[in-house]
């Protein structure tokens, strides 16, 4: 059975995300290690690490993930942004290591008009440089597939395969797949025959053993739209059957599966709780 969780707030301290997870009965947590809309960040203090580790020992979540900043663009053709993105990724990798997390999820980046191959090669060079300076960091880096919006790279499985292959298939690198992005990029999750075809493509290009986590999000936009718009589970174009296929796939049964659905309460609805209940029903 997969380990369900969500991206949770660290407001008030990193340990707060673990307490929130316990409140919801989640066994997996994704968090930001810093403000995701700012380049600068205060160092993580020893007391913050200690409090986080104490909460982890007490609450015992199975999987802990970080997501990198939305400002990072490892494919940027602009030298200043490219350099800044590499430095930011290195910092985030070290922060994830400080907190003792399992994975750091990264977006590949957008080529900004410079072309697919040039962008992919910049991503490869950036990841190689970051790993050299983070060789002692324990979290595995997970590249997230994208919807293919604008000039974003990583929406075609062949692009993701190229990155890993050119880096020599390293053990420190894997994949986190997003259901909304997969669907929007043109990989169907339903009906079952189409899902099995998608699964074969995933295995051919990425290898199922390299998939270490999932983001579970419905899609507010239609199939193959290449638009990244997350929706609550069962409230988008994917439909519940698509999530049932992912949840019951035996190759993914031990993986963290993280909700990144819209936050907030609407009409007295706690959406994290509602989405979690929906996924749990699909598992039962």
C-alpha positions in Angstrom: 0.0 0.0 0.0 1.4 3.4 -0.9 2.2 6.0 1.8 -0.2 9.0 1.3 0.6 12.5 2.3 0.6 16.1 1.1 2.7 19.2 0.8 2.4 20.9 4.2 3.2 24.3 5.6 6.4 24.9 7.7 4.9 28.1 9.2 5.9 28.2 12.9 8.8 25.7 12.4 9.7 22.7 10.2 8.3 20.3 12.9 4.9 21.8 12.4 4.6 20.0 9.0 5.0 16.7 10.8 2.4 17.6 13.4 0.0 18.5 10.6 0.7 15.2 9.0 -0.1 13.3 12.2 -3.4 15.3 12.5 -4.4 14.0 9.0 -3.1 10.5 9.5 -0.5 11.0 6.7 2.6 8.9 6.4 4.4 11.1 3.9 5.2 14.8 4.0 6.5 17.2 1.4 7.7 20.7 2.4 9.8 23.7 1.3 13.1 24.1 3.1 12.8 27.9 2.6 10.4 30.5 1.2 9.9 29.2 -2.3 9.3 32.6 -3.9 12.6 34.2 -2.6 16.2 33.6 -3.4 17.6 34.5 0.0 17.0 32.4 3.1 18.2 32.2 6.7 20.4 29.3 7.6 18.6 26.4 9.3 19.6 26.5 13.0 20.8 23.6 15.0 17.7 24.0 17.3 15.4 23.8 14.3 17.0 20.6 13.1 16.8 19.2 16.7 13.2 20.0 17.1 12.4 18.5 13.6 14.2 15.3 14.4 12.5 15.0 17.8 9.1 15.4 16.1 10.2 12.8 13.5 11.1 10.3 16.1 7.9 10.9 18.0 5.5 10.9 15.0 7.4 8.4 12.8 6.3 9.5 9.2 7.6 7.0 6.6 8.7 9.4 3.9 10.0 13.0 4.0 10.4 15.1 0.8 11.4 18.6 0.0 10.4 20.5 -3.2 12.8 23.0 -4.7 12.0 26.7 -5.2 9.9 27.8 -8.1 12.5 30.4 -9.0 15.1 27.8 -10.0 15.5 27.3 -13.8 18.3 24.8 -14.6 17.7 25.3 -18.3 17.8 29.1 -18.5 19.9 30.5 -21.4 20.5 33.7 -19.2 23.9 33.2 -17.6 23.0 35.1 -14.4 19.8 33.2 -13.8 21.4 29.9 -14.7 24.3 30.4 -12.2 21.9 31.6 -9.5 19.7 28.6 -10.1 22.6 26.2 -9.7 23.7 27.9 -6.4 20.1 27.8 -5.1 19.7 24.1 -5.9 23.0 23.3 -4.1 21.8 25.3 -1.1 18.4 23.4 -1.1 20.2 20.1 -1.4 22.3 20.9 1.7 19.2 22.1 3.6 17.3 18.9 2.8 20.4 17.0 4.0 20.5 19.0 7.2 16.9 18.0 8.0 17.5 14.4 7.1 15.0 14.2 4.3 14.7 11.3 1.9 14.2 13.2 -1.4 14.5 16.6 -3.0 12.1 17.1 -5.9 13.3 19.4 -8.7 11.7 20.9 -11.8 13.9 20.5 -14.9 13.5 24.0 -16.2 12.4 26.0 -19.3 14.7 26.6 -22.3 13.3 30.1 -22.8 13.4 29.9 -26.6 17.0 28.5 -26.9 15.7 25.1 -28.0 15.1 21.7 -26.5 18.6 20.2 -26.9 20.4 23.3 -25.6 18.1 23.4 -22.6 18.4 19.7 -21.8 22.2 20.0 -22.0 22.2 22.9 -19.6 20.1 20.9 -17.1 22.6 18.0 -17.3 25.5 20.3 -16.7 23.7 22.0 -13.8 22.8 18.7 -12.1 26.4 17.4 -12.6 27.8 20.5 -11.0 25.4 20.5 -8.1 26.1 16.8 -7.3 29.8 17.4 -7.3 29.3 20.0 -4.5 26.6 17.9 -2.7 28.3 14.5 -3.0 28.0 14.0 0.8 24.3 14.9 0.8 22.0 11.9 1.6 18.7 12.9 -0.1 18.2 11.5 -3.5 17.4 14.1 -6.2 14.1 13.4 -8.0 13.3 15.1 -11.3 9.6 15.9 -11.7 7.9 15.5 -15.0 6.2 18.6 -16.3 3.0 19.4 -18.2 5.0 21.0 -21.1 3.6 24.5 -20.6 5.5 27.2 -22.5 9.1 26.1 -23.0 9.2 23.8 -20.0 11.3 20.7 -20.5 10.6 17.2 -19.0 7.1 16.7 -20.3 8.2 14.1 -22.8 9.5 10.9 -21.2 12.3 10.9 -23.8 13.6 14.2 -22.5 13.7 12.8 -18.9 15.4 9.7 -20.1 18.0 11.8 -22.0 19.0 13.7 -18.8 19.6 10.5 -16.8 21.3 8.7 -19.6 23.7 11.5 -20.3 24.6 11.7 -16.6 25.4 8.0 -16.6 22.3 6.6 -14.9 23.6 7.7 -11.4 22.0 6.3 -8.2 21.6 9.8 -6.7 19.0 10.7 -9.3 15.5 9.4 -9.8 12.0 10.6 -10.8 8.9 12.0 -9.1 5.8 11.7 -11.4 2.9 14.1 -11.2 -0.5 12.8 -12.4 -1.7 16.2 -13.6 1.5 16.8 -15.5 1.5 13.3 -17.0 -2.1 13.6 -18.2 -1.7 17.2 -19.5 1.4 16.1 -21.4 -0.6 13.5 -23.3 -0.1 10.3 -21.3 -3.5 8.8 -20.4 -4.3 7.2 -17.0 -7.6 5.7 -18.2 -9.1 3.4 -19.4 -7.1 0.5 -18.1 -5.7 -0.5 -21.5 -4.4 3.1 -22.0 -3.0 3.2 -18.5 -1.1 -0.1 -19.1 0.3 1.5 -22.3 1.5 4.5 -20.3 3.0 2.2 -17.7 5.0 0.4 -20.4 6.2 3.8 -21.7 7.3 4.8 -18.2 9.2 1.5 -17.9 10.8 1.8 -21.3 12.0 5.3 -21.0 12.5 5.8 -17.2 12.5 2.3 -15.7 9.9 1.8 -13.0 12.6 1.2 -10.5 13.7 4.9 -10.9 10.3 6.2 -9.9 10.6 7.0 -6.2 7.5 9.2 -5.6 4.3 10.5 -7.0 2.4 13.8 -6.8 -1.3 13.1 -6.9 -3.3 16.0 -8.5 -6.3 16.0 -10.8 -6.2 18.2 -13.9 -8.4 21.3 -14.3 -7.5 21.3 -18.0 -8.2 18.6 -20.6 -6.0 15.7 -21.7 -2.9 16.7 -23.7 -3.6 20.4 -23.0 0.0 21.0 -21.8 -1.4 23.3 -19.2 -0.4 22.8 -15.5 -3.6 23.4 -13.5 -4.1 21.3 -10.4 -7.5 20.3 -9.3 -8.9 18.3 -6.3 -9.1 14.5 -6.7 -12.2 13.6 -8.7 -12.9 17.3 -9.6 -10.8 17.4 -12.8 -10.5 15.7 -16.1 -8.5 12.7 -14.9 -11.4 11.1 -13.0 -11.2 8.7 -10.0 -10.5 5.6 -12.1 -7.1 7.1 -13.2 -6.1 7.6 -9.5 -7.2 4.0 -8.7 -4.9 2.7 -11.4 -1.9 4.6 -9.9 -2.7 3.7 -6.3 -3.2 0.0 -7.0 -0.1 -0.4 -9.3 2.0 -3.0 -7.5 5.3 -1.4 -8.7 4.4 1.7 -6.7 2.9 0.2 -3.6 5.7 1.3 -1.2 6.1 4.8 -2.6 5.2 8.2 -1.1 2.2 9.7 -2.9 1.9 13.4 -2.2 -1.2 15.7 -2.7 -0.4 19.1 -4.2 -4.0 20.1 -4.6 -5.2 23.6 -4.0 -5.1 24.6 -0.3 -7.6 26.3 1.9 -11.0 25.8 3.3 -14.0 26.5 1.2 -17.6 26.3 2.4 -16.3 24.5 5.6 -14.4 21.9 3.5 -10.9 21.0 4.6 -9.6 20.0 1.2 -6.5 18.1 2.4 -8.8 15.9 4.5 -11.4 15.5 1.7 -8.7 14.6 -0.9 -7.1 12.1 1.5 -10.4 10.5 2.2 -11.1 10.1 -1.5 -7.7 8.5 -2.1 -8.2 6.2 0.9 -11.6 5.1 -0.5 -10.0 4.2 -3.8 -7.4 2.1 -2.0 -9.9 0.2 0.1 
